[in-house]
Amino acid sequence: MAVEPLDTAALAQRLAGALRFRTVSYQDSSRFDAREFEGFQRYLRATFPRLHATLKLEKVNGYGLLYE
């Protein structure tokens, strides 16, 4: 099976897009910003549609993502 070459510029763009979300967990739950996590989840679905069509996704505590 032939391996497609990686488009490193596109990979860098996707990583840069993911890093824009402030997905920080704090011990103080009042500082938790669910909108950032929800936006990150939408970004992943939009950016990696084939991954989401192929893998099983389990949400852990509503915001943690486990792909199988």
ZIVENNOR-V860222 format. One record per residue. RES is the residue in three letters. OMEGA is omega as a letter, one per 40 degrees, with the letter a starting at -180 (NA if undefined). Layout:
BEGIN
res & omega
RES & OMEGA
RES & OMEGA
END
This chain:
BEGIN
res & omega
MET & a
ALA & i
VAL & i
GLU & i
PRO & i
LEU & i
ASP & a
THR & i
ALA & i
ALA & i
LEU & i
ALA & i
GLN & i
ARG & i
LEU & i
ALA & i
GLY & a
ALA & a
LEU & i
ARG & a
PHE & a
ARG & a
THR & a
VAL & i
SER & i
TYR & i
GLN & i
ASP & a
SER & i
SER & i
ARG & a
PHE & i
ASP & a
ALA & a
ARG & i
GLU & i
PHE & i
GLU & i
GLY & i
PHE & i
GLN & i
ARG & i
TYR & i
LEU & i
ARG & a
ALA & a
THR & a
PHE & a
PRO & i
ARG & i
LEU & a
HIS & i
ALA & a
THR & a
LEU & i
LYS & a
LEU & i
GLU & i
LYS & a
VAL & a
ASN & i
GLY & a
TYR & i
GLY & a
LEU & i
LEU & a
TYR & i
GLU & NA
END
